[in-house]
Amino acid sequence: MDTEKISLPVLVVGAGPTGLALATELRRQGITCRIIDRSLDRPAHQARAVAMWPGALDVLARHGTADGVIAAGLRMSAARYWSGARNVATVRLGDWRNGGPTMLGITQPAVEAVMVARLRELGVAVEWRTELVGLTDHGDHVGVRLDGPDGLEEFTAAYVVGCDGAHSAVRELSGIPFAGTTYTQSFILGDGTVSSAVPRGEAHYHLHPDGVLVLVSLPGGGLRVFADASTAGRLDSAPSAEELQRLADERAPYPVQIKELRWSTRFPVHMRQAAAYRAGRCLLAGDAAHVHSPAGGQGLNTGIQDAANLGWKLALVLNGHGDADRLLDSYQAERSPVAAQVLRGAHQQTRLWTVRSPIGRFLRDALLGLLGSAGALERRFIPNLAQDDLDYRRSPVVGPRGGRRAIGARGLPDVTVTPLRGDGAPVRLSDLLSDPRHTLLVMPGVDPLKVLPDLEPLADRVVPRVLVSKGSAYGEPYRVPGGFAAQGPLRGAKLVLVRPDGYVADATTGEDVAALFAPLAGRGRSPRVRA
């Protein structure tokens, strides 16, 4: 790549949560980027997404925005499934690891407000009313044409990432197919002041023979009303309060009174996935790469984790480290199976909602009741929605012991560790993995003198963390509590290399670091583009 032709390392198209997360990760990695959106601005009162799960909150914690998002949200305590007048199953949500919310109720604009403020602190402002109208991949750079408030603009970028939704201009201009299906049902939703028997912090799913009705608590004290409504109102217009009220009267077993609507919309639901997440120097993330039913509230969460996965890989490539094609191809290899699983899960939930036959409804209700009473919904259903322990073991950029989350039942316990140098306060082990670089964990019992000198040439991309069970004379060690031990594929490991997204790149039972760092040290076809 001729760096003289490049005027911008990365153009991010789309300023929803996916684009904001990607731009934040790039800036965290020291990469210059621009982020554009063709909208005038993001309306603060309109939001289809109202749920965030632990996997996405983990990304935001590394970005420094999780606390603000949690403060603006509502911790959800339960999801109840109704069939007629019977509450056939209840899923208790409660707290997740370390006291975080299992499910956070929060509107998408509220999430974006916190993310935009953080991105502005990092020196990047969203360029609104700016549309991508031309895109040409020249192999070693991308020619870009924008139409913004000041007219047409042309420049070159090393990479362009489409985070611009289901009707992605990047995807269409790159010629990437977006195959799939559209549900026959029409869905409507409205947010507003609603009087009902839904306790604050709960979501109620009413599985009525005529279609589902969902009532969800909102952080500001209102309620969301969501319904399958193919026979209600005009298909080309947003639903009125009266139309939503009629559906609530028909499908809820308790009184629901819609007093005021702040906004409402009608929309089709698609189930589609891009045939490729990358075409040369153009990549896709979030809804540009996959769309599905809103069941389970997974869209916002999957997109944010797409961004976290892609951002550090782009940074390595732009800084001339690793094999460019292998790193960027690993993005699809890791994230496409996750999206496929989300699509399947959302589709299964949607089918569960829309069972019509009496026999099918009887069997569904019986199964839900059995699973709910046995606690199986919390044990099996919720971890899939949480998306905080994904499986990347088949990735081309992880080793035999890599591919799972570093902190968790298959890896390391998130214990409290105490720094043995300076006057630092105790922190959790997970806090030591928040650096934008890779983290090398030197496990207890390993002599740091045999490892740390070899890290010096990689200081720009690897930070060491020495763990000890007692005092150490070298490095900046952290004492772990007694009984600390790795599990699963990390059992017996002496060195553990953790990626910037919190997943294990690889681990070794020896003390030779060369094999661990090989993927970071090599050079691919893309030399450094200065950020």
Phi, psi and omega in degrees: 000128177278105185294343178293338181276349189262122177257347180212129178297310184219130169256123177259121182255115181111123185247035169279189182303324180294310180297320179295320178295320179294313180298322179295316179296320178298315179294323176300329179273359179086016182262132176284139178208164169239150177230126184238159175208137183283348180289159175292322180179173179264112179302130187288343185257358184249125182202121172278320181279131179223021181219141174226139185244169187303324181300317178289322178296329176297319176298313182295330177297319178290334179275352180083020182241355185298316182298319179294322179292316180297321179295330181273353186254189181230121177291119180277136185255335183197154170236126183246136179252126181245142169231108189065231181267004184258132171275094190282337180201147177228131176254118178276129184263300175061211182262153176259201183299138178060026174083005176287163180288139171293310176228129179253123173277117181201141180281151181302317178300326178293320176298313183297324181299317179294318182291320179297319180297318179294318180296324177296322175299330180273006173093015181234128175248142177293133177263097182283166179055033181235119188245139173282119182242351179208144184207123178225118179272114182265008179094310178250001173192170180240126173276129186237141175231124181243151173239109184233190182303331181261014179099200183283145178221136177235138177199180179242147178228151175290319180216150174235131180241122178273108173245034193255032166080187187299332179256041187307124175290323179297316180296315182292318180290336178273351178074027180272123179296151182227071188280156177156200184228167175237134180295148179286335181284152170257139182242146179228155174211157176208143177246140178177195178274115186226130176265127182198179179269010181282115179294152178300134180090010179238157172237133181243128180249112181260110186265081185271149178303332181273354181140163183282149170230124181242132177239122187232132175296140176250152184303324183282002179103353178274196183217142172264136174245120182233138184206150164284118191219051182295335184253007183252120175071188180277139183287347182253016182218156178291148182289148175271168177299325180294321179293316177295323179297319180297317179295321178296319179297324183282328193248339181269140181276000179228162183295135174231127180235115178272107185273325183204139175252126174280323176195161178207161179204158173239140184205150171278162177242126181251157171230096186220151176217138180296141179295334177212147177266356182212134170231098183064244182260012177247132183231161182236148176211155178067215184296341175294335182256338184198135174227153185199180177299149177287357180304126180091349177059047188261343189300306181300321183290318180294319180296317179298322180284331169305312183298317180296323180291318184282324189302310184289333178289317175300320181297316178299315181297314182294334178268009173078022182250142176077175178274116187302310183295319181296316179297312184287327175292332179293337177300309178292320182301326180272319189270330181298316177298327177297313179297320179299320178293320178297317178300315180297315181296317179296321179295318179296320177295319179296319176297322177299320179296326195250021175295132185252322188290145179301318180294316179298320180293320179299313181295318179299313182297320180295318180294315178301317180298318180295312181295321180293316182291332180273355182076011183289332180295318178292322185284325187247322184284313185293317178303326177295320180288328182297326177054039180244012173215071184278166185246106178250022188294339179268007181292145177287353182245017173240152181271185184301331180259006183259182173103353177243165181297136183296318181262121179154183185297334180262012183214246186250140175288145182275071184278165172277129181243149185242122178293138181260007176233145178072201182241030181294148179277156175302145179222168174278153179303323180299332178293335179283353182254017185266000180292144178294344177274171168296152178242127174261115175270117175267111191284160180305139179097348180268135178282113181301333181296338179275351188240309191299323178301329180287347182274344188304319179291347183249019186299336180282350182225358178221132174244130180273147173228114183267123179254132182225156175264347174209187186303154179220147184261002186220144179082196177238080190282162174236130179276132176260155180288163178299144181086359179299129181204142176281156180238171174057223184293346180267358180299128179082359181289142176261330178229133179232121179260119184250132181285166178296343178267008176089002180258150184283127173283314176184171178213162180219147176272357176258192182240013178270114185274349188302315183295324180297323188266356183307315180296337181270338188269334183289165178241136177261211185273357184247098176292172189298135168250116186293136181262000000 
